[in-house]
Amino acid sequence: MGRMSRASASLPSALAAVGLAGGFLVARRTGRRELGGALFAAAGAWCARDWYRAAGPGAAAGLGALYVAAMGGSHPLAKRIGAWPSVAVVTAVTVIAAEAVTRAAASN
């Protein structure tokens, strides 16, 4: 797989955070869920491409599935702990996983 520096390994992780937290913020501020969804989808597509390049198809599929599951899982979690705490939790889990996978692939 391609080599990534520490900074480039962090870029898709940062974009995943933008997609999850930023998508929620856009939807909430504008009242238009489709705008938040568009940001979520665009960031996810960019991340998937970078994850594929950094760690291969299996890692990209797994991280992509986690990204989508995080968005879906944030809804029932929000009923228990609130919207912003839920977004923070699923974003943190996704970013930590993405960092771990991409950095492990870069060190091989």
Kinemage of the C-alpha trace (Angstrom):
@kinemage 1
@onewidth
@group {chain A} dominant
@subgroup {mainchain}
@vectorlist {calphas} color= white
{ca met a 1} P 0.000 0.000 0.000
{ca gly a 2} L 1.031 3.612 -0.356
{ca arg a 3} L 3.155 5.313 2.244
{ca met a 4} L 1.586 8.133 4.204
{ca ser a 5} L 3.221 10.640 6.496
{ca arg a 6} L 1.743 11.307 9.930
{ca ala a 7} L 0.116 14.487 8.613
{ca ser a 8} L -1.381 12.794 5.554
{ca ala a 9} L -2.604 9.878 7.675
{ca ser a 10} L -4.499 12.390 9.805
{ca leu a 11} L -6.199 14.164 6.889
{ca pro a 12} L -8.852 11.500 6.216
{ca ser a 13} L -9.465 11.259 9.958
{ca ala a 14} L -10.019 15.005 10.145
{ca leu a 15} L -12.336 14.829 7.139
{ca ala a 16} L -14.304 12.031 8.790
{ca ala a 17} L -14.790 14.333 11.775
{ca val a 18} L -15.932 17.115 9.447
{ca gly a 19} L -18.376 14.753 7.746
{ca leu a 20} L -19.920 13.530 10.995
{ca ala a 21} L -19.860 16.626 13.202
{ca gly a 22} L -20.021 19.141 10.368
{ca gly a 23} L -22.862 17.295 8.666
{ca phe a 24} L -24.845 17.387 11.901
{ca leu a 25} L -24.070 21.074 12.429
{ca val a 26} L -25.107 22.018 8.884
{ca ala a 27} L -28.353 20.048 9.136
{ca arg a 28} L -29.148 21.547 12.533
{ca arg a 29} L -28.308 25.162 11.638
{ca thr a 30} L -30.041 25.193 8.263
{ca gly a 31} L -32.957 22.929 9.147
{ca arg a 32} L -32.215 21.004 5.952
{ca arg a 33} L -31.089 17.464 6.628
{ca glu a 34} L -30.170 16.922 2.993
{ca leu a 35} L -27.452 19.585 3.217
{ca gly a 36} L -25.919 17.863 6.216
{ca gly a 37} L -26.242 14.571 4.378
{ca ala a 38} L -24.459 16.013 1.355
{ca leu a 39} L -21.521 17.107 3.507
{ca phe a 40} L -21.501 13.700 5.227
{ca ala a 41} L -21.507 11.888 1.855
{ca ala a 42} L -18.839 14.085 0.256
{ca ala a 43} L -16.500 13.764 3.230
{ca gly a 44} L -17.117 10.018 3.366
{ca ala a 45} L -16.300 9.592 -0.316
{ca trp a 46} L -13.056 11.529 0.084
{ca cys a 47} L -12.134 9.482 3.164
{ca ala a 48} L -12.899 6.186 1.437
{ca arg a 49} L -10.576 7.093 -1.427
{ca asp a 50} L -7.774 8.051 0.953
{ca trp a 51} L -8.320 5.001 3.172
{ca tyr a 52} L -8.157 2.786 0.081
{ca arg a 53} L -4.892 4.375 -1.030
{ca ala a 54} L -3.379 4.227 2.461
{ca ala a 55} L -4.471 0.834 3.702
{ca gly a 56} L -6.121 -1.097 0.884
{ca pro a 57} L -9.626 -2.207 -0.005
{ca gly a 58} L -10.383 -4.208 3.153
{ca ala a 59} L -9.450 -1.373 5.479
{ca ala a 60} L -11.322 1.141 3.342
{ca ala a 61} L -14.448 -1.032 3.387
{ca gly a 62} L -14.220 -1.503 7.151
{ca leu a 63} L -13.633 2.159 7.893
{ca gly a 64} L -16.352 3.162 5.436
{ca ala a 65} L -18.787 0.815 7.164
{ca leu a 66} L -17.793 2.263 10.541
{ca tyr a 67} L -18.326 5.811 9.209
{ca val a 68} L -21.837 4.962 8.000
{ca ala a 69} L -22.641 2.999 11.174
{ca ala a 70} L -21.456 5.931 13.278
{ca met a 71} L -23.938 8.212 11.566
{ca gly a 72} L -26.747 5.711 11.960
{ca gly a 73} L -25.781 4.831 15.518
{ca ser a 74} L -25.668 8.440 16.616
{ca his a 75} L -29.455 8.680 16.367
{ca pro a 76} L -30.437 6.084 18.985
{ca leu a 77} L -27.485 7.130 21.141
{ca ala a 78} L -28.734 10.734 21.030
{ca lys a 79} L -31.980 9.630 22.674
{ca arg a 80} L -29.950 8.451 25.669
{ca ile a 81} L -27.223 11.082 26.026
{ca gly a 82} L -28.257 14.024 23.829
{ca ala a 83} L -27.486 15.047 20.274
{ca trp a 84} L -24.100 16.764 20.606
{ca pro a 85} L -22.658 14.241 23.074
{ca ser a 86} L -23.743 11.463 20.720
{ca val a 87} L -22.098 13.145 17.733
{ca ala a 88} L -18.933 13.643 19.780
{ca val a 89} L -18.802 9.967 20.815
{ca val a 90} L -19.335 8.497 17.346
{ca thr a 91} L -16.934 11.004 15.798
{ca ala a 92} L -14.233 10.160 18.343
{ca val a 93} L -14.645 6.415 17.803
{ca thr a 94} L -14.451 6.839 14.031
{ca val a 95} L -11.408 9.119 14.135
{ca ile a 96} L -9.532 6.868 16.578
{ca ala a 97} L -10.216 3.795 14.425
{ca ala a 98} L -9.202 5.598 11.218
{ca glu a 99} L -5.978 6.820 12.786
{ca ala a 100} L -5.113 3.375 14.110
{ca val a 101} L -5.737 1.651 10.786
{ca thr a 102} L -4.001 4.200 8.552
{ca arg a 103} L -0.983 4.557 10.836
{ca ala a 104} L -0.612 0.770 11.112
{ca ala a 105} L -0.729 0.484 7.313
{ca ala a 106} L 1.825 3.304 6.943
{ca ser a 107} L 4.260 1.575 9.300
{ca asn a 108} L 4.210 -1.672 7.280
